[in-house]
Amino acid sequence: MPNQWNVPVAIGGVTVNPGDVIAADGDGVIVVPRAIAKGVAKYAHQELCNDKNTRREHYEKLGWELDESVINFQKKYEGD
């Protein structure tokens, strides 16, 4: 199959289809099917905002200086 584009490929036992979203960091890689990518992004944003808000509350109770890991420039996630 040389010289083929826009075809599914298998990498490490995972099928990656054209249009899928691939995200990676130092902990690993994920493949998100395009059909659900928007919902996954909304959920990830919700989790990030809620996590920062909760950690900020802990920092404030402990009297710790706030840093970029707890400062949330986004408003609290309220859903759609």
DASULLIN-V903795 format. One record per pair of residues at least 12 apart in sequence whose C-alpha atoms are under 6 Angstrom apart, sorted by the first residue. I is the first residue (numbers start at 1). GAP is how many residues later the second one is. D is the distance in Angstrom with one decimal. If there is no record, write none. Layout:
# DASULLIN-V903795
I | GAP | D
I | GAP | D
This chain:
# DASULLIN-V903795
6 | 12 | 5.2
19 | 15 | 5.8
20 | 12 | 5.7
20 | 13 | 4.7
20 | 14 | 4.7
46 | 31 | 5.5
52 | 18 | 4.7
55 | 15 | 6.0
56 | 14 | 5.0
